[in-house]
Amino acid sequence: MIRRGSCVNTWCACLGILLMMAGCSNKQVATSVQDQAFMSGSIGNSDEIRVTDFSGPVSTTASRGSDGAADAAASAMSAARAARLAAVSASLADVYFDYDRSTLNEEGRAKLEANARLLREEQDWQLVITGHCDERGSQDYNLVLGERRVQAVQRYLSDLGISMSKVQLASYGKEKPFCTKSNEDCWRQNRRAHFAMR
């Protein structure tokens, strides 16, 4: 009888220890996509985080502290800068060229002068100018022609006092057309220097 009682006591003690170990575990496993994104740090830039206890419907709120506020402020400044640059970028006019030419016409020079005024007003920018051609001609020829077009734009902007240290040039030739129809109106739209701010 004593022996049987000690076996029951041993089993009860083992079961109790296992239950205590399981109950003391506080490691949370991120099971949803949102939980995994939060744990990796890819979301959660706000000052408050809502934490849900998975064992019941009760939730608590924890403050992220001054680092969270600084992150939120930096994020807001970055978003404001991106919006401002997008507005300026949308205001920059493309410069169009005559067929098989890389010289600026009067209309192109006027657009570049307006673009230069916008660039002088905004100090925090990087500018990418891309040269484009219509579909006529070989790819190699059009790449060179697109390059000559952006170089003409670069020289004119430099003459207007725009620093070229913030400007990148690229030529796409006929590879990235604005218009895809095969007619003169469409070709005219594709013979351009395009501006994008970063």
Beta strands, then each sheet from edge to edge (+ up, - down):
strand 1: 48-52
strand 2: 59-63
strand 3: 95-96
strand 4: 127-132
strand 5: 167-173
strand 6: 192-197
sheet 1: 1+ 2-
sheet 2: 3+ 6- 4+ 5+
end
